[in-house]
Amino acid sequence: MPRTRTWAPPGPYDLLRTLGVLGRGPGDPAYRVEGGAVWRATRTPDGPVTLKVAARPSEACVVAEAWGPGADWMLEQLPLLLGGLDEPSAFVPRHRIVHEAHRRNPGLRLARTGLVLESLIPSILEQKVTSDEAYRAWRLLLQRFGEPAPGPHERLRVLPDARGWAMIPSWEWHRAGVDAKRSDTIVRAARVARRLEEAAAMDLPAALHRLQLVPGIGPWTAAEALQRSNGAADALTLGDLHLPRIAVYALTGRRGGTDDQMLDLLAPYEGQRHRATRYLLLSGRVPPRRAPRYSPRDIARI
């Protein structure tokens, strides 16, 4: 039988938009949305867990069920995961397009998993490759080295523990399409996983510094991980191929935006810059595509 908990959000709440950032593409073995409910498998400090979360708008609450050794830990952390300690009221729109996206999405909150390695590894996989390549690698690695998730969902997989990631042989990384630079970074992170997990309780500057002590983890990867593990409202993604172009175009109509231009435009949102970019992405205003779509490399064939 599952353990259960009910949580009443303090105001409008959008479960799918809040937790959607935790999914890593279609077919993610650790994340599913079925019938309006979110299924999530992960590894807690107490062991594997499967979580099912469903909103009940008529009752203004969210109902969670959890299976496995990590069920108690997960349910205790449930309000954090669902954005219960997030402070969306601290955000003040400074641009018309941001104001409109903010108005249309009153239930968006920033999820906070409290689990660093879980978000860090897929972020490393996403370094310098297309989303499709990274999602494929994540899917293949979990199917090969993860374990069946506890509970009734037969298709969910729990990611390996730190030792499991560190023990993956080089040819298996290659088979999943992961080059040596990214696989070596994951192995280095797995070997100091305990120290990295401490970043979940740090303020943003300290957490960014802690993650970037690992060679191969830069500002982009650290921010992407802490947005999810810490619910960090100001963890702005820098060094991204698309985000500055989208942000600058959305706010000014100019093409070819850079990180410096994005930083200047987002200066009024300091302390909330990641949240501001979430609203910009939800606005749907993106620059028209001109260049042909990038053709991914098939590292497994090399």
FENSULPE-V77289 format. One record per run of one state. SS is the DSSP state (H for helix, E for strand, L for the rest). FROM is the first residue (numbers start at 1). TO is the last residue. If there is no record, write none. Layout:
ss/from/to
SS/FROM/TO
SS/FROM/TO
//
This chain:
ss/from/to
L/1/2
E/3/7
L/8/14
H/15/22
L/23/30
E/31/34
L/35/36
E/37/44
L/45/46
E/47/56
H/57/59
L/60/60
E/61/67
L/68/70
H/71/76
L/77/77
H/78/81
L/82/87
H/88/90
L/91/95
H/96/104
L/105/115
H/116/125
L/126/130
H/131/145
L/146/146
E/147/148
L/149/156
E/157/158
L/159/161
H/162/166
L/167/169
H/170/175
L/176/179
H/180/191
L/192/192
H/193/201
L/202/203
H/204/212
L/213/218
H/219/229
L/230/242
H/243/252
L/253/258
H/259/265
L/266/266
H/267/269
L/270/272
H/273/283
L/284/298
H/299/301
L/302/302
//
